[in-house]
Amino acid sequence: MPKGLLTVVGSLDISQFWPATKGNNSSDGDTVHLKVDPNTSFLHSASPSAKPKLTKVYAGAYVIDHGLRKRVVTSKSEIKIRLQGIDTPELHYPVIAKWDPSKKGMAAEFRQAYGASAANALHAYLKTLLTGPETFLHATFVTRIDSAADAIDSHGRFVGDIVIGTTASKSINTWLVENGWAYPLFYDSMTADEINTLLTAWKAGKLLASRPGKAFQKPYQPFDPSVTVKNAKLPDRGKLNYPKIFRRQATFWAGVPGPLPGSQFATLLTKGAKGKSDRAYPLPYFLSKVNKLDPKKRIDLSTRIGAQGQTKFEPPDLVFKEDPSKLLNASGKEVTHW
């Protein structure tokens, strides 16, 4: 497991979250933009006892995402962060796929029940932490990694935890799960401690009424393309699929004629989503063998989906394979050191 630690200090504008910002430009419950200085914000420690050192490796660095160059530090001096280990209901999920001719011209971004509520809850929580009229909070991003590329996913997002205040404070990630606004979504790049922290939070969050944690349904919920961020309003309660399942569902729906019944969804998932491995370790195996994992022990997500599209697992039951990413510097060469 990784011994190093990347720390990024910056400022978080809480007005980025729905409903303070409306439409597709709003941040949802598990994606955050952090204002940084590419020359001074990034610190890396090679081990728990090592002194943090300034690194400028991310300045000008990029990944290739769907054929496009995507800089990991934007022209606005921001990094996009995918909160590690959690998944909130989708607020505006974009479908990037080949569309069936019968569905061309329809909305290309879709929302789930509680997608707006989760973003609103995070905005309201962060608002309580403000000490003045400004909308910015000092925030720290942290992630356990050894190589610089390990911090970045295939979409150019940093993946880790965000802490507001002191390093002893609870992360936003944990708060969202503990309060029932997010589900656990584990990947094999996580440490056992990171997973166990969220498992403890989930014990409380899954019991809270009128929250997505308790609204999760195992029976397949039909896809409704009319539900988008444009018609989002509160309250937005309802039954919902696990967000990872919903994302596959939205992609499959766009590519076929008709409504995509559960049986068709199950068939398409077995065939596999293009560019997605959807393989995972069962959680008990991962935690018992975290330092000596056998890739042959991974299972296909489709084996945990019933013939009618029903989900046959609980949100924390699987630890998914992390999609590989390749980080390139401003000259187009792969980043191999700090």
N, C-alpha and C positions, 0 to 999 in steps of 0.2 A: 504494500500500500504506500501511497505517496508520503514522503517525509517533509517535503518543502511546503512553504506557505507563501501565497501571493496576497498582498494587501494593497488595496487601492483606496485612497482617500479622495473624497469629492463632495459635491453638494447635490441634493435631491430636491427637485421642484415638485411639490405635491400637487400642483395644478395640472400635471400631466395625466392624472388619472380621471377616468370617467366618474362623475359627470362634470367635473370642472372643465375638462376638455371633451368635446363631443365628437362623435363620428369615428372614422377609421384611424384618425391621428391620436386618439386617446390610448393611454396605456391600460392594459387589463390587470387582473390581480396578480399575475406571476411574471410580468415583464416590466422592467424598470430602466429608465434612462438616467444615467449619472453623469453630472458635469465634472470633468477632470482636466488636469494639466498633463499632457503626454510626457512632459520633461521632468515633472516632480511628483506625480501622484502615485507612481507604481513602485512598490517595495517587495523584494523577494528574500526569503530566508531559506537556505538550503536544508536546514534541519531545525528542530525545536530549540536547540541551544545556540544556533548561529545568529549573529547580529544581522538584522535586515539591511539589505543593500539596495540603493536606488537602481532601477533599470529603465532604460529608454527603448527597450526592444519592441514595444507595441506602437511607437511613433511611426506612422507610415505603413504599418503592417496590414495585410489583408488576407482574405480567403476568397476562393472562387465558389460562389453559391449560385446554382442553377445557371452556370455559364457566365455569371457577372462578377466583376471584382467588387468586393465589399470590404471597405476599410473597417478595422475593429475600433479605431478612434475616428469619429466622424469629423467632418469639416466644422461642426459646431462644438468640437472638443467634448463630445459625449461618447460614452460607451453604453451599449445596450446589454442589459443583464437578464438572463433567464434564471429565475430563482431556483436553485438546485433542490431536487428531491420532492418538489410539490407540483401540483397541477390544479389550476382553478378552472371552472367552467368557461368555455370560450365566449368571448365578447364579439370578436370579429375575425373568425378564422378564414384566411384566404385559401382558396382552392387553386393550386397550380398543377393543372393536369389537362389532358386532352378531353374536351367537352363533347358530349353527344350533340349532334346537330339540333335535336329537338329542344335543347336547353340553352343554346347560345343566346346571349343577350340578357340572361337572368343575373340576379345579384351574385357576385363572386366571393362574398365574405358572409359567413353565417355565425349566428349566435345561439347559445344554449340558455336554458333557464338558469338563473342565478349568475350568468356572466356579468350582468350589470351590477347586481347586488354585491358580488365579491369585490369588484373594483371600487364601488362606492364605500364598502366597509373599510378597505385599506386606506382610501382617501380620508375617511372620517377619523380613523385611528391615528394616522400621521398628523392630522390637523391638531390633535390634542397634544402633540409633542412640540408644536411651535411655541416660541417664547415671545414673539412680537408680530408685527403686521406683515412681515415678509413671508413668502411661501416656500422658502428654501430651508432645508435641514442639512446639517453636517452629517454625512453618512460614510460608512466604511464597508467596502466589499472585501470578502475573504474567501479563499478557496485553497484546499489542500492539493498541491500538484508538485511535480518534479521538473517538467519541461514547460517552457513558455506556451507551447501549442496546446498543452493539456487544459489550459484555462478557457479555450475557445471552442465553441461547437461548430458544426458544419455550416451554420448560417452566419458566422461571424460574431455571435453573442458570447459574452463572458458568462460562465456558469458557476454559481456559488451562492453565498449567503450575504445579506445586507444587514448590518447592525447600525442602529441609530444610537448615538451617545457613546458610552464607554464600552470597552471590549467585553465587559461582563454582562452587558445587556442582552436581552433575548433578541434573536434575529427576526426579521420580518417573516422569513420562511416559517419558523416555528409558530409565530403568532397566528398566521393564516390557518395552519393545520389545527392548532389547539382550539381555535375559535370556530371551527367547522366550515371555513370559507374555501378551503383547499383540500385536495386529496393527496396522499403520498404518491409519488411517482419516482421510483428508485432506478438508478443506473449503476452499472458495475464500476464506474469511476469513483463512486462514493466510498467513504470509510465506514466501518461498522459503527463507530461512535456517531457519525452523522445520521445514519439510518436509525439507530436506536433512539436518538433524540426525537426524531419525527414519529417513530412508533409510539412513544410515550404521549406525544401531543395528540396523535390520532385517537387514542383511547378516550380522550375527552371530547375532541371535535366531532367524532362520528355520532355522538349522542344528542347533539344540540338540535332542537326542533327548528324548522323554518330556515335551515341552512343546507347547502349542497352536500355536506358530509352525510346527512341523514336522508337526503332525497335521492341518492344513488340507487338505481334500479338494476337488478340482474336481468329481468325480461327485456328484450330488445324494444327500445322506444323508437317509433317511426320518425323518419327525417322530415322536418318541416322547413322548406326553403324560404318561406315567407318571413321567418324570424331572423332579423338582422339588427345591427347596431343602430340603424336609422330609426327603428321603431322601438328601441329600448326605453323602458320606463320602470319605475319602482311602484309596487313590488313586482318582481319577475319570477315568482315561484313556479315550481312544477317538477315533474319527474324527469330524470335525465340519465343518459348513458355516461359511463366513465369517459372523461374528455379524450383520452387517447383513442378509444373506440369511436367517439363522435368524429374525430378528425379523419379516420379511415372511412367512416360512413359518408361524410360530406364529399370526399374525393371520389368514392365509388358511385355515389348518386349522380354526380356531375357527368360521369362517363357512360352512363347507360340510359336508355329510354325508360320512362315509368318511375314508380315510387321507391324502388329498392326495398322489397320485403326482406325480413330477417333471414330467410333461407338463401336468398341471393347474396346478401351481405356475407354470410358464412362461407359460401362457395368462393366468392372473390377474395376474402381474407386468406383462405387456404392457398389460393394461387399466389397471393402476395402483392403488396402495394409496391409499385416501382420505386426503387431507390431506398426502400425501407426493409431492414432485416427482420424486425419484430421478433427477435429471439431473446430469451430471458432465462436467468437462473431462478429456480424456486427459492424463495426467501430463506427457508431454513438451511438449505444447502449453502447458499451464499454466505450466511453469517457463520456457519461452522467451518467453512473452507476459504475464508476471505483472503488469506495469504497464499493459497495454493489451489486456485480454481482450475477446473478441467473444462475447457470450452465444449467438450462433448456432452456435458451435463446440461447444456442449454436446451430449452424446449421452444417450439414455435407457439406464438400467441394463439394461433388458430386452434391449437389442441385444447385451449381453455374456453373456446366458444362453442355453444351448442348448435345443433342442426337448424334451429330457428333463430339463430343470431344472439341467443341469450349469453350473458357473461357468467362464466362458471368459476370466478375467482373474486376475492376481495381486493380493493385497491392496493394494499401493501404486499400482496402475495408474491409479486414477481419483481425481479431486478433485471432491467432490460440492458441489452448491449448498447453501449455508447457508440453513436455514429462517428467514424474517424474524421478528423479535420486536418488540413495541411495549412500551416501558417507561413506566409511569404512576406519577406521584407520589401521595402520600397523599390529595391532593385530586381524583385521577382525571384530571389533566391530563398530556399526554405530556411526558416528560422530554426537553428539547432542548438543555440546556447543563449545565455542571458546577457 
